[in-house]
Amino acid sequence: AQSVTQLGSHVSVSEGALVLLRCNYSSSVPPYLFWYVQYPNQGLQLLLKYTSAATLVKGINGFEAEFKKSETSFHLTKPSAHMSDAAEYFCAVVLGAGSYQLTFGKGTKLSVIP
Amino acid sequence: GAGVSQSPSNKVTEKGKDVELRCDPISGHTALYWYRQSLGQGLEFLIYFQGNSAPDKSGLPSDRFSAERTGGSVSTLTIQRTQQEDSAVYLCASSFLGGSSSYNEQFFGPGTRLTVL
């Protein structure tokens, strides 16, 4: 079985401040991990993914995430928040190569304060 | 190129009516997925189609839900005798299936917002 926990359903940061969105997973096998972003009334867009290569993964829009096996974490960060980053962010896990069923966290809504 | 499209974008129906939701995947993508996004349950997997293989229906919440994929392309998700708890955003995704040695990114459509009164 696998599951994803996102700490904080709502996070607010000031423009220019560090963004940190937390994700912990549980999986019986080495997982593939993903962060998706959803803007209002839009579908999900892939930000970045971890598929057992480098543990520090860089994605689009200046976001990055680090896979820490010892902590079973895959937190999403961005050094400096921009107003356009306001959206909902979802962490997701897939069991591994050849698997397809994404298991999502509950999501974290990011607000950016000017 | 065109992404995944879904129609309608919004659907309001009365309890007990049947609804059909449509998904047009990206051309050439052999795999198609349906997910449901609701306030209480978050994002849930519903069903998966891959080529001519039997679909994985393990996520369908009840026998009122069914889906088909005609000609390996367009898919329709049907909900019979809708209930208020069916109100949610229904998301479709597609991917190119590159084999068991790789992960195949799922590209999502904008969703259909279903409201059951």
Interface residues (C-beta under 8 A of the other chain):
Chain A: Y32 Y36 N41 Q42 G43 L44 Q45 L46 K49 T51 F90 A92 V94 A97 G98 S99 Y100 Q101 L102 T103 F104 G105 K106 G107
Chain B: V4 A31 Y33 Y35 G42 L43 E44 F45 Y48 Q50 D56 G59 L91 A93 S95 G99 S100 S101 S102 Y103 N104 E105 Q106 F108 G109 P110 G111
